[in-house]
Amino acid sequence: MDFFAQQDLARRNTRVLVILFTLAVIGLVLLTNVLVAGFLFFSEDYNVYAGSRGGWMGFLQQLSWDRFGTISLVVIGSVFLVSLVKWLQLAAGGKAIAESLGAEKVLPQTRDADERRALNIVQEIALAASMPVPDLYLLRDERGINAFAAGVTQADAVIAVTTGALHHLKRHELQGVIGHEFSHILNGDMRLNVRLAALLKGITFIGDVGYILLRAGTHRGRVRTGVRGGGNSNNSGAALPVLGLGLLVIGWIGGTCAGFIKAAISRQKEFLADAGAVQFTRDPDGIADALKVIGGYVPGTFVHRARAAELSHMFFGAVTHRLWQGFATHPPLDARIRRIQPRWDGEYISRRVRHYPNTRIESADVEFRPGREALVAAVAAVEATRGIRTRPLAPLTEHPPAGPGAGPETEEPPAPAIPPGLLAHVDDPLGASSLVLGLLISDDPAHRDRQLALIAEREVPGQATLVNTVAPGLAALPAGLRLPLVNRCLPALRAMSAPQYRTFKETLLAVIRADQHTELLEWCLYQLVRHYLDPEFVQVTPSRPRYARLGKVTAPLTEVLSVLAHEGSGEAEAAFTRARDELALPKLRLRPREALSVRAFSEAVHTLADCYPLLKPRILKAMGEAASENGEICPVEYEILASIAAVIDCPLPEDLKAPPL
């Protein structure tokens, strides 16, 4: 699957969404004006016994241009204000969306076998997709087999699964479901889904207002029972619930439009995500068998969380039953299966249903507050202060040997490449931060002592000692394993509190600047950490497509390609020429080494992040040519390219994947 083309399609679908949203708002404005005119006509000019004095002309007189303009401004302003508020809520990141649905983060320290299996799968597919490991969330006590990916960018993406999926799917089936969600992340569907949810909330808001007016009018009618008043006043009081009912009907019409918009945009993307799951797992039976299990499973994919219907287009399967397929946000199961297995015999797979407590989580019960990971970080800090080191859990790549009766559910992990002594520290914030700092420790004794002294000055209990302990093992780590190790540390680093992260980031910068010189690999490590952790703790503005042609970014391209050509393994002039030819920009000229700086390189990379999605793979391929010798990249060059790809929010093209160690 061409993920870059799908990202561009998602961007263009956003334009379609805006057009449909605008048409829906225009329809709501017209209907609301007609309704208000009718309300005023019946409350002021109409008598139930005598009828109307002005007839239709009296009704048309209520449709004045001044009133039309005022009502239109109120409706449009309300819709856009509600959409903006909803967007700000959802744009807080995947963590906020998952927690708003009542999902709980699965911690790396979990001892539950099913949860550890799911964490394993997320890590494996993240490695296959060349992206950092997203956090895993669990919708507990949900019997339906479902999942979703949420977030705005890859940096703040999370994946959530239901307990039903965790308990009723075999390993290869769960791989297919999680691979499907990774496809949504890489296709750029998450940002589109967030925009869709925000805009559609604005459309349905008028119905919420109508419900309030209907209730208020009914209550007012009960209070005024038996009280005499003028006829117009009585007409007005009687018309208030009618106005509310009318707005409620308009809201229902808006909800119908919202359903059509969701269905029109979401359905085709599910087919593409299924194909992406096959690409990640290299096993079409995984996603196909998962769909077959859902077809033969009584609870299906239903989710009973209070806000699930509002975000139904984000899920792997339909969260509620639809009487008519025209409103369905997902294609029929049999159609999805036949896309993957055209010769499917039509038989579903039956699984025994496991029952869970019938708990319904209401949206009012969910607050945005520190989760379990914050508690773990606090406990780790207390233990470090006391000098206590808890026995580390077995790394997620280690599993007990299969017993004599082991079936297809037996874990078969890949051979561990990162030494177990280092993996033992990736699951707690102190250990993970120490590993990242240890990657920066110099071989020069004097420089090393300065770096360790800077770490000790931050007064994080036990960190300087732990960095000194793991530094020799990290120095011996092959270049191709440093990036996977950093990616493995990210979930634990996200569990830090905001003050802990601020201290860690300051320490990281101090260690990098200890020799008054920043190397390219140090920049790469810092950018990876900043790019994937900043959204967890601070408000970050994601890059936006601004440059549709390479001709508009020739200056940053020259800067980046020149640095890579000088730092790469090949001859600089020849490498730069290959990169220039790849972009078909003959006017680019190699800059001399002394005119280059890491600061200018960083600014240039961030400018390239604003290019359109279809330009980014071409830019990355040109960078690969500039950094390599005859197009063959080594592990060090791959780490540099992977870091740049992360900063510009673009997966590495297939021909730039990790080289063999």
C-alpha positions in Angstrom: 0.0 0.0 0.0 1.2 3.5 -0.8 0.8 5.2 2.5 2.0 8.5 1.1 -0.8 8.6 -1.5 -3.3 7.7 1.2 -2.1 10.6 3.4 -2.6 12.9 0.4 -6.0 11.4 -0.1 -6.8 12.1 3.6 -5.8 15.7 3.1 -8.1 16.0 0.0 -10.9 14.3 1.9 -10.6 17.0 4.5 -11.6 19.5 1.7 -14.6 17.3 0.8 -15.5 17.2 4.5 -15.4 21.0 4.6 -17.6 21.3 1.5 -20.2 18.8 2.9 -20.1 20.6 6.3 -20.7 24.0 4.6 -23.7 22.6 2.7 -25.1 21.1 5.9 -24.7 24.4 7.8 -26.4 26.3 4.9 -29.3 23.9 5.1 -29.5 24.3 8.9 -29.6 28.1 8.5 -32.5 28.0 6.1 -34.5 25.6 8.2 -33.9 27.5 11.4 -35.0 30.8 9.7 -38.2 29.1 8.5 -38.8 27.6 11.9 -38.3 30.9 13.8 -40.6 32.7 11.3 -43.3 30.1 11.9 -42.8 30.5 15.7 -43.3 34.3 15.5 -46.2 33.9 13.2 -48.1 31.6 15.4 -47.2 33.4 18.6 -48.1 36.9 17.4 -50.5 36.7 14.5 -52.3 33.4 14.8 -55.4 32.6 16.9 -56.5 29.1 17.3 -60.2 30.1 17.0 -60.0 32.9 14.5 -57.0 31.8 12.4 -54.5 34.2 11.0 -55.3 37.8 10.2 -52.6 38.2 7.6 -52.6 34.8 6.0 -49.5 33.7 4.1 -48.4 37.3 3.8 -48.2 37.6 7.5 -45.9 34.6 7.6 -43.7 36.0 4.8 -43.4 39.3 6.7 -41.6 37.4 9.5 -38.8 36.5 7.0 -37.2 40.0 6.9 -33.6 40.3 5.8 -32.6 41.8 9.1 -34.0 38.9 11.1 -32.6 36.4 8.5 -29.1 37.9 8.9 -29.3 37.9 12.7 -30.5 34.3 12.9 -27.9 33.1 10.3 -25.1 34.7 12.3 -26.4 33.1 15.5 -26.6 29.6 13.9 -23.3 29.8 12.1 -21.6 31.3 15.1 -23.0 28.6 17.4 -22.0 25.7 15.0 -18.5 27.0 14.5 -18.0 27.8 18.3 -19.2 24.3 19.3 -17.0 22.7 16.6 -14.0 24.7 17.8 -14.5 23.7 21.4 -14.8 20.1 20.4 -11.7 20.3 18.2 -9.7 21.7 21.1 -10.9 18.9 23.3 -10.0 16.2 20.8 -6.8 17.8 19.6 -5.3 17.3 23.0 -4.1 14.0 21.6 -4.9 10.3 21.6 -4.5 10.0 25.3 -7.3 12.5 26.0 -9.6 10.8 23.5 -9.0 7.3 24.9 -9.5 8.5 28.5 -12.7 10.3 27.5 -14.1 6.9 26.5 -13.1 5.4 29.8 -10.1 3.5 28.5 -7.2 2.7 30.8 -3.5 2.6 29.8 -1.8 -0.8 29.8 1.4 -0.2 31.7 4.6 -1.9 30.6 4.9 -3.4 34.0 1.6 -5.4 33.7 1.7 -9.0 34.7 -1.5 -10.0 32.9 -0.6 -12.4 30.1 -3.2 -11.1 27.6 -2.2 -7.5 28.1 1.5 -8.4 27.7 0.7 -10.3 24.5 -1.0 -7.2 23.2 1.9 -5.0 24.2 4.2 -7.4 22.3 2.1 -7.1 19.2 2.1 -3.3 19.3 5.8 -3.3 19.6 6.3 -5.8 16.7 4.1 -3.8 14.3 5.6 -0.5 15.3 9.0 -2.0 14.4 7.6 -3.3 11.1 6.1 0.2 10.4 9.3 2.0 11.4 7.5 4.2 13.9 7.7 4.6 17.7 5.7 2.4 19.9 2.3 4.0 20.7 0.7 3.6 24.1 -1.8 0.8 24.4 -5.2 1.4 26.1 -7.8 -1.1 27.2 -11.6 -0.6 27.2 -12.3 -2.9 30.2 -15.5 -5.0 30.5 -16.5 -4.4 26.9 -17.5 -7.8 25.4 -17.5 -6.5 21.8 -14.4 -7.2 19.7 -13.3 -3.7 18.7 -10.4 -1.3 18.7 -9.5 2.2 17.6 -6.5 4.5 16.9 -6.7 8.0 18.2 -4.6 11.1 18.0 -3.7 14.0 15.7 -0.1 13.0 14.7 2.0 9.9 15.0 3.7 11.5 18.0 0.5 11.5 20.1 -1.2 8.4 18.7 -2.5 5.7 20.9 -4.2 2.3 20.2 -7.0 1.0 22.3 -8.6 -2.5 22.3 -11.6 -3.9 24.1 -11.4 -6.7 26.6 -13.5 -8.8 24.2 -10.8 -8.4 21.6 -8.1 -9.2 24.1 -9.7 -12.4 25.3 -11.5 -13.8 22.2 -8.9 -13.3 19.5 -5.9 -15.5 18.9 -2.5 -14.0 18.4 -2.5 -13.7 14.6 -6.1 -12.3 14.7 -5.2 -9.7 17.2 -2.2 -8.8 15.1 -4.5 -8.2 12.2 -6.8 -5.9 14.2 -3.8 -3.9 15.6 -2.2 -3.8 12.2 -5.5 -2.3 10.9 -5.2 0.5 13.4 -1.6 1.2 12.6 -2.7 1.7 9.0 -5.1 4.4 10.1 -2.2 6.1 11.9 0.1 6.0 8.8 -2.7 6.8 6.4 -3.4 10.1 8.1 -6.9 9.0 9.0 -6.7 10.0 12.7 -6.5 13.7 12.0 -9.4 13.5 9.6 -11.4 11.5 12.1 -10.8 14.2 14.8 -11.9 16.9 12.4 -14.9 14.9 11.4 -16.0 14.4 15.0 -15.6 18.1 15.8 -17.5 19.4 12.8 -20.3 17.0 13.1 -20.8 17.9 16.8 -21.4 21.5 15.6 -24.1 20.3 13.2 -26.0 18.3 15.9 -25.7 21.0 18.5 -28.9 22.7 17.3 -30.9 19.6 18.3 -29.4 19.8 21.8 -30.7 23.4 22.0 -34.1 22.3 20.8 -34.2 19.6 23.5 -33.5 22.3 26.2 -36.2 24.6 24.9 -38.7 21.7 24.7 -38.0 20.8 28.3 -38.1 24.5 29.4 -41.4 25.2 27.5 -43.0 22.1 29.1 -41.9 23.1 32.5 -43.1 26.7 32.0 -46.5 25.4 30.8 -46.9 23.4 34.0 -46.0 26.4 36.2 -48.5 28.7 34.4 -51.4 26.3 34.6 -54.4 28.1 36.0 -52.8 31.5 35.8 -54.6 34.1 33.6 -52.7 36.1 31.1 -53.0 37.8 27.7 -53.7 35.8 24.6 -50.3 36.6 23.0 -48.5 35.6 26.2 -50.4 32.3 26.2 -49.7 31.8 22.5 -46.0 32.5 23.2 -45.8 30.1 26.1 -47.5 27.4 24.0 -45.3 28.1 21.1 -42.0 27.7 23.1 -42.1 23.9 23.2 -43.2 23.9 19.6 -40.0 25.9 18.8 -38.0 23.5 20.9 -39.6 20.5 19.0 -38.8 22.2 15.7 -35.2 22.7 16.6 -35.1 19.1 17.8 -36.3 18.0 14.4 -33.7 20.2 12.7 -31.1 18.7 14.9 -32.3 15.3 13.9 -32.0 16.3 10.3 -28.5 17.6 11.0 -27.7 14.3 12.7 -28.9 12.4 9.6 -26.6 14.6 7.5 -23.8 13.9 9.9 -24.4 10.2 9.6 -24.3 10.4 5.8 -21.1 12.4 5.9 -19.4 9.9 8.3 -20.5 7.0 6.2 -19.3 8.6 3.0 -15.8 9.4 4.3 -15.2 6.4 6.6 -16.3 3.3 4.7 -13.7 3.2 2.0 -10.9 3.8 4.5 -11.8 0.6 6.3 -11.0 -1.4 3.2 -7.7 0.4 2.9 -6.8 -0.2 6.5 -7.6 -3.9 6.1 -5.1 -4.0 3.2 -2.6 -2.2 5.4 -2.9 -4.8 8.1 -2.0 -7.5 5.6 1.0 -5.5 4.6 2.3 -5.1 8.1 1.7 -8.7 9.3 2.4 -10.4 6.0 -0.5 -12.7 6.9 -4.0 -12.2 5.2 -5.5 -14.8 7.5 -4.9 -12.7 10.6 -7.3 -9.8 9.7 -9.7 -12.2 7.8 -10.0 -14.6 10.7 -10.6 -11.7 13.1 -13.5 -10.5 10.9 -14.8 -14.1 10.8 -14.7 -14.4 14.6 -16.7 -11.1 14.8 -19.3 -12.5 12.4 -19.8 -15.6 14.5 -19.6 -13.8 17.9 -23.0 -12.7 19.4 -21.8 -9.3 20.9 -20.2 -8.5 17.6 -18.2 -5.2 17.7 -20.7 -3.3 19.9 -19.3 -0.9 22.4 -21.5 0.5 25.3 -19.4 3.5 26.3 -21.5 6.6 26.5 -19.5 8.5 23.9 -18.8 5.6 21.6 -21.5 6.5 19.1 -20.2 10.0 18.8 -16.8 8.6 17.8 -18.1 5.5 15.9 -16.0 6.3 12.8 -12.8 5.8 14.7 -13.5 2.2 15.7 -12.5 -1.0 13.9 -16.1 -2.1 13.7 -19.6 -0.7 14.1 -20.3 0.3 17.7 -24.1 0.2 17.4 -26.7 -1.6 15.3 -27.8 0.2 12.1 -31.3 -0.5 10.6 -30.1 0.8 7.3 -26.6 0.3 5.8 -26.6 3.8 4.3 -25.7 5.2 7.7 -23.1 2.6 8.5 -19.6 3.9 9.1 -18.1 0.5 8.2 -18.6 -1.9 5.3 -20.4 -5.2 5.8 -18.3 -7.9 7.4 -18.7 -10.3 4.4 -17.6 -7.6 2.0 -14.4 -6.9 4.0 -13.6 -10.6 4.3 -14.1 -11.2 0.5 -11.8 -8.3 -0.3 -9.0 -10.2 1.5 -10.1 -13.8 0.7 -12.1 -13.8 -2.5 -12.7 -17.6 -2.2 -14.1 -17.4 1.3 -16.8 -20.1 1.9 -19.1 -17.9 3.9 -18.5 -19.7 7.2 -17.8 -17.6 10.4 -15.7 -18.7 13.3 -17.5 -19.4 16.6 -16.0 -18.5 20.0 -17.4 -19.1 23.5 -18.5 -15.7 25.0 -16.8 -14.6 28.2 -19.0 -12.4 30.4 -17.9 -9.3 32.2 -19.5 -7.0 34.7 -22.3 -4.9 33.1 -20.7 -1.5 33.8 -21.7 1.5 31.7 -19.3 4.4 31.9 -21.0 7.8 31.4 -19.2 10.7 29.9 -19.8 12.7 33.1 -17.9 10.0 35.0 -14.7 10.5 33.0 -12.4 13.3 33.9 -9.0 14.3 32.4 -6.8 13.5 35.3 -3.4 11.8 35.9 -3.8 8.1 35.1 -2.2 5.0 36.4 1.1 5.8 34.7 1.5 8.9 36.9 1.1 6.7 40.0 3.7 4.3 38.7 6.1 7.3 38.1 5.5 8.5 41.6 6.1 5.1 43.1 9.3 4.7 41.1 10.5 8.1 42.4 9.8 7.1 46.0 11.6 3.8 45.6 14.6 5.6 44.0 14.7 8.1 46.9 14.8 5.2 49.3 17.5 3.4 47.4 15.2 0.5 46.6 15.4 -1.3 43.3 12.5 -3.5 42.5 13.1 -6.7 40.7 12.5 -6.0 37.0 9.9 -7.9 35.1 11.0 -10.1 32.2 11.3 -8.1 29.0 8.4 -8.3 26.7 10.5 -10.2 24.2 11.1 -13.0 26.7 8.5 -15.7 27.3 8.4 -19.1 29.1 9.0 -22.1 26.8 5.9 -23.7 25.3 4.4 -26.6 27.2 3.6 -30.0 25.7 0.0 -29.0 25.0 0.8 -25.6 23.6 -1.4 -24.6 20.6 -1.4 -21.7 18.2 -1.7 -19.3 21.1 1.9 -20.0 22.2 4.1 -17.0 22.0 7.0 -17.3 19.6 9.1 -14.1 20.1 11.8 -13.1 17.8 15.4 -13.7 18.9 16.3 -10.8 21.2 18.8 -8.5 19.6 19.1 -5.9 22.4 20.9 -7.3 25.4 18.5 -8.4 28.2 20.6 -6.3 30.6 19.5 -3.2 28.8 15.9 -4.4 28.2 15.5 -4.8 31.9 15.4 -1.0 32.3 13.1 0.0 29.5 9.8 -0.4 31.4 10.2 2.2 34.2 10.8 5.9 33.7 14.0 6.1 35.7 15.6 3.2 33.7 14.3 4.4 30.3 15.6 8.0 30.9 18.9 6.6 32.0 19.2 4.5 28.9 18.6 7.6 26.6 21.1 9.6 28.5 23.6 6.8 28.4 23.5 6.8 24.6 25.1 10.3 24.8 28.0 9.4 27.1 31.3 10.0 25.5 34.3 7.6 25.3 36.6 10.4 26.3 37.2 10.1 30.1 37.3 13.8 30.7 34.2 14.5 28.7 32.5 11.5 30.3 33.2 12.8 33.8 31.7 16.3 32.9 28.6 14.6 31.5 28.1 12.4 34.6 28.6 15.5 36.8 25.9 17.3 34.9 23.5 14.4 35.4 24.3 14.3 39.1 23.6 18.0 39.5 20.0 17.4 38.6 19.7 15.4 41.8 17.5 12.7 40.4 18.1 9.9 42.9 20.1 7.0 41.4 20.2 8.3 37.8 23.9 9.2 37.6 24.8 5.8 39.0 22.5 3.9 36.6 23.8 5.9 33.6 27.3 5.0 34.6 26.3 1.4 34.9 24.6 1.0 31.5 27.0 3.2 29.5 29.5 0.5 28.7 26.7 -1.8 27.4 25.3 1.1 25.3 28.7 1.9 23.9 29.0 -1.6 22.6 25.4 -1.6 21.2 25.5 -1.8 17.3 24.3 1.4 15.6 21.3 -0.4 14.1 19.9 -1.2 17.6 20.1 2.3 19.1 16.9 3.5 17.4 14.8 0.4 18.4 16.0 0.8 22.0 14.9 4.5 22.1 11.5 3.5 20.6 11.2 0.8 23.3 11.8 3.5 26.0 9.2 5.9 24.8 6.1 4.3 26.6 7.9 4.4 29.9 9.1 8.0 29.3 5.5 9.0 28.7 4.7 7.8 32.2 6.8 10.6 33.7 5.1 13.6 35.3 5.5 17.0 33.7 8.2 18.2 36.1 10.1 15.0 35.7 10.0 15.3 31.9 11.1 19.0 32.1 14.1 17.9 34.3 14.9 15.0 31.9 14.8 17.3 28.8 17.0 19.9 30.5 19.5 17.1 31.5 19.5 15.8 27.9 20.3 19.2 26.5 23.1 19.8 29.1 24.7 16.4 28.3 24.6 17.2 24.6 26.2 20.6 25.1 28.8 19.5 27.6 31.6 19.7 24.9 30.2 22.9 23.4 29.6 21.0 20.1 26.5 19.2 18.8 27.0 16.2 16.6 24.4 15.1 14.0 23.6 11.9 15.9 23.1 13.9 19.1 20.6 16.1 17.2 18.8 13.1 15.9 18.4 11.6 19.4 17.2 14.8 20.9 14.7 15.4 18.1 13.3 11.9 18.4 12.7 12.4 22.1 11.3 15.9 21.7 9.0 15.0 18.8 7.4 12.0 20.4 7.3 13.2 24.0 6.5 16.9 23.8 2.9 16.3 22.8 2.4 14.3 26.0 3.3 17.2 28.2 2.9 20.5 26.3 0.6 21.9 23.7 2.3 21.3 20.3 1.1 22.7 17.0 1.5 20.0 14.3 3.0 20.8 10.9 0.5 21.9 8.2 0.9 21.4 4.4 2.1 24.7 3.0 4.5 23.9 0.2 3.0 22.1 -2.8 6.1 22.3 -5.0 9.8 21.5 -4.3 10.8 24.8 -5.9 9.5 26.6 -2.9 11.8 24.8 -0.5 15.1 24.8 -2.4 17.0 26.6 0.4 16.2 24.1 3.2 16.7 21.2 0.7 20.2 22.5 -0.1 21.0 22.8 3.6 19.8 19.3 4.5 21.3 17.5 1.5 24.6 19.3 1.9 24.9 18.2 5.6 24.0 14.6 4.7 26.4 14.5 1.8 29.3 15.7 4.0 28.4 13.4 6.9 27.6 10.3 4.8 29.8 7.5 3.8 30.2 8.4 0.1 32.0 11.1 -1.8 30.2 14.4 -1.0 29.9 15.9 -4.5 28.8 12.6 -6.1 26.2 12.0 -3.3 24.8 15.5 -3.6 24.5 15.1 -7.4 22.5 11.9 -7.0 20.2 13.5 -4.5 19.7 16.6 -6.8 18.9 14.3 -9.7 16.4 12.4 -7.6 14.5 15.7 -7.0 15.0 16.9 -10.6 16.3 20.2 -9.3 19.5 20.9 -11.3 20.1 24.3 -9.8 20.9 23.0 -6.3 24.6 23.4 -5.4 26.5 21.6 -2.6 27.4 24.0 0.2 30.9 23.8 1.8 31.2 22.0 5.1 32.4 25.2 7.0 29.2 27.0 5.9 26.9 24.4 7.6 25.6 24.2 11.1 23.4 21.9 13.1 21.1 24.8 14.0 20.5 25.7 10.3 20.1 22.0 9.6 17.4 21.7 12.3 15.5 24.7 11.0 15.6 23.4 7.4 14.2 20.0 8.5 11.3 21.6 10.3 10.6 23.7 7.2 10.4 20.6 5.1 7.9 19.2 7.5 5.4 21.7 6.0 5.6 20.1 2.5 2.6 18.3 1.1 2.5 14.5 1.9 3.3 13.3 -1.7 6.5 15.4 -1.7 7.9 14.0 1.5 8.8 10.5 0.2 10.7 12.0 -2.7 12.6 14.2 -0.3 13.4 11.3 1.9 14.7 9.2 -1.1 16.9 12.2 -2.1 18.2 12.3 1.5 19.0 8.6 1.3 21.0 9.2 -1.9 22.9 12.1 -0.2 23.7 10.2 2.9 24.7 6.9 1.3 27.5 5.5 -0.9 26.0 4.4 -4.2 22.5 4.3 -2.7 23.4 1.7 0.0 22.7 3.1 3.5 24.5 1.9 6.6 22.8 1.6 10.1 24.1 5.0 11.2 22.8 6.7 8.1 19.5 4.9 8.6 19.2 6.3 12.1 19.7 9.8 10.8 17.1 9.3 8.1 14.6 7.8 10.5 15.0 10.8 12.8 14.4 13.2 10.0 11.4 11.1 8.9 9.9 11.4 12.4 10.4 15.2 12.5 8.6 15.7 9.1 5.8 13.2 10.1 6.4 10.8 7.2 7.1 7.0 7.2 10.3 5.9 5.5 9.8 4.6 2.0 10.2 0.9 1.5 13.6 1.2 -0.2 15.0 3.1 2.8 14.1 0.5 5.4 16.6 -0.6 8.1 19.6 -2.4 6.6 20.7 -5.8 8.0 23.0 -5.6 11.0 
